[in-house]
Amino acid sequence: NATRFVYLPKTLSHQFGAEEIGRLHFLQELFGLQKVVHPIGVPNIISFLECSVTRKPYPQSVVKTVIRIHEHWMSQFCYGLEEFQGLNPDEKKMVLKKVPLAVRLLKGLFIGPGTGKNLHCIIKRLASDKTELKAMENYMADHKFSINVPVQYEHWRSSLLNTSPEYEQIHQNLNKEIVIWAQKSTPILKNQCEGLDAVLELLGCILILFSQEHGGKFSQKIGQLYDSWRLVFWRYLDHQNLLENVKHELFNGALSMVDITKQILKIEQNVLIIH
């Protein structure tokens, strides 16, 4: 029932056409800007490339650095949202507390088991700009690295969970759920490196950021923003060339990502890897 969604984000109107979709793409660009301001760094990207080629676990130090930088990107993205600026300090803390969950969603979408990403996908995702991307492509050519070498989720997982193998299967299954959800959008994928439609990916993160826990501290304003972003997610889906049942599966799946990413983060915290 759309009538209950009376408070829409300032960046969107009650109409939803080309202009509104353009504004969503602007938010996508806002997030992309963060890796230009605070890049992953060529040494870390090279480490990923070399480990992928040699089929070795990624160094824990690099994994932790990449996660930390992604969390910084997501936090800075929040500060760039008009809706976030309208929250009081406590409400801002509530949103920022969800940043690690949103980053786990991104990680699952990008290198979760079965995504089929290759080395070229890695450097496109991690390079801060076209110049750095070109430098990485030249590095791969000079070292005769095939761009089609697949990114193995196991190399990431074994680095995260090498001290607690009992958690490995659970961790993998949860990330697989993220991948299965994303693959439902296959008709609107642009190419293998893009994965889930980039706007849906970002909106999924925003839904996580503005979600609230049952029985926890509650903010009516954050609740209103969550409802409005949920409507935006559906409206965007409704403009895509997808079967109705697929739209509903993608929508309901997005709402379940909060719980899935919480479980992923809890496992990583339990083995004292990240926090």
N, C-alpha and C positions, 0 to 999 in steps of 0.2 A: 504494500500500500504506500504509494509515493507521497500521500498527504502528510505522513508523519515526518518526512524529511524536510523540515522547513528551514533548517540552518545549513546552507551550502557553503563550502569554502569560498573565501573572497575571490579566489582566482577563477571561479566558475560561476556561470549564471544558471538560471532554471532552464534555459534552452541548452541543447546539446548537439551542436553541429560542428562544421569544420573549424570554426573559431575556438570552440571549447577543446576540441581534440588538439588543436595547435597549442593551447595553453598547457595541456598535459605533456606534450612533447617539450615544452619549455621547462617543466619540472624535471623531465628526464635529462635535459641539458644542464640544469642546475646541479644535479647529482654528478653528472659526468665532469663538471668543472672541478669537483673536489680532487680528482686524481691529478689534475694539472697543478693545483695549488700545493698538494701534498703527495707527490708521486711515490709509488712503491719503490722505485730505484732500480737501475739497471742490474746491479749485482744480484739482487733478489730474483729478478726475472731470469737471469742467466742460470741461477741455481735451479730454478724450476725446470728450465729447458734441459740442462745436463742430467738431472735426476730422471726426467721422463725418458730420455734417450737410453740411459744406462739401466733403467728400471729399478732404481734405488728409492727407498723412502725419502721424502723431502726432509731436509734438516729441520728439527723442531724449532730452532731459532728463527728460521725463515717462515715457517708456518705461523708461529706466534706473531712475528712482525707483520705479516700480511693480514692476519685477523685484526690486530691492533689498528693498523692503518685503515682498514675497511670500516671499523667501528668509528674512527675519527671522521671518515668521509660521511658516514650516516649521521653522526652528531651535527656536523657542520651543515649538512643538508637540512636538518630540522631547523636550525637557526635561520635558514634562508626562507622558510615557509611563513607566510603572513599569519596563518592560523596559529602557529607556534608562538609567534611574538605576542599574540593576544592572550596567552595564558599567564597565570600568575606563577611566581617562582616554584611553588610546590607542584603545580600542574606540569610545569616544564620538566621537573625532576622525574615525574611519573612517566612522561613520554620518553625521556632519555634513558630511563631504566630498561626500556624495551629494545634499545639499539642492538645489544648482542643477539637478540632473537632475530631481528631483521637481517643481520649479517649472516646468521646461520642459514636463513632462507636463501640468500644470494649464493652462499657456498654450495648448498645442495643443488640449486638450479644449474650452477656452472660446472661442478665436477662430481656431482652425485653419481652413484653407480648406474651405468646405462645411458649417460648423456651423450656419449660418442664424441666428445670434444677432442681436438687435436692440438698440436703445438702452436699452430698459427692462431687458433682460438685463444690460447693463453696469452700470447703477446698482444693480440688485439684488445683483450680485456684489461690487461695490466699496464700497457704502455700509456704514458701520460699524454702524449700527443703524436702527431704524424712523424715528427723528426725522430722521436724515440722508437716508434714502431719501425721505421725504416732502418734504424741502426740495429734493431734486433733481427730484422729480416736478413740484413747483411751478415750478422754474426752467424745466423743459422746456415746461410749459404757458404760462408767461409769454412765452417766446421762440418759441412756436408750433412747437416741435420735435415731430415725429411719433415716437411710441414705436416705430413699426414700421420706422424707418430702419435698414437692415441694417448690422452691423459688418463692415467689409471687412478681411479678413486682410492684403490688399495694403498697407493704410495702415500697419499695424504692421511688416510685412516691409520695406517700402521705407525706413522709418526706421532699422531695424536694419542693412540691407544696402545702403544707398544708395551706399557707396563700393566695393562689390564685387558688381556685377551677375552675375558668373559663378557666384556661390554661390546666387543667388536661387532658381533652379529646384530645386536639390538641397534647399535649406532648405524650400521649399514642399512637395516630395514627401514629405519626412520627416514634416512636420506633417500632411500628408494621411493618412499611414499611421495616425497617432494618431486622427484623425477617423473613418476607416473602421472602426478597431477599436471605438471608442465606439458607432458607429451600429449595431453588431451587437446592442446591448442595447435596440433600439427598443421591444420589447414592455414593458419596465419603465421607460421614460421617463415622468416625470410631466408635463412640459411642455417647451416649446422652451428655456426659460431654464435648466432643470436640467441638460440635457445627459446625460452618463453618470450612471447611478444614483450618488447622492452617496457611498454607502458603498463601492461598487466603486471610485470615483474615489480616495477616501482610502486604501483598501487597496492600490490600484495604486501610490500614492506610498510607502506603507510598504514594499512589496516592493522598490522602488528603493532606499530608505534603508538597508535591511538586506541588500542584495545585496553580493557580493564579486567582485572581479576575478580571473580565472584567472591564476595565476602571480604574483599580488600578495601583499601581506601578508594572512594569513588568521587569522581568529578563530573557534575552534570554537563559542563562545557565540553570536556573531552568526550563524553558520551554522545553529545550532539554532533561533534566533529566526526566521530567514528561512524555514526549513522549516515552522515552526509557522504563520507568517503566510500562507504559501502554502496550507496546509491550510485555514485560516480563509477565505481567498479562495474556495476551491473549495466549502467548506461553505455559504457565503453564496450563491454562485451556484446551488448545488444546491437551495436553497429558493425559487428564483425560477421564475416561470412561463415557462420557455424550453425550446426544443427541445434535446435532448442535444448535437447537433452544435454549436449556438450556444454552449452552456455551455463546450464544449471550445475553441471558437475564441476566446471571451473569455478563458479561462484561459491558453491558450498565448500569446495576444496580450499579456496582462499581463506575462508573463515576458520578452517581447521588447522591452518598453518601455525597459529599461535601455540596451540597445544603441542604440535609436533616439534616445533623449534624449542619449546621449553624442555621437552624431554631430551633433545639432543644436547642442549646446553648443560642440563643437569648431569648427564653422563660425563661430559668433559670436565665439569667442576668436580665431580666425585673422584676422578682420577688425577686431580690437581695438575691439569695440563695448562689451562688457560688462566683461571682465576685463583 
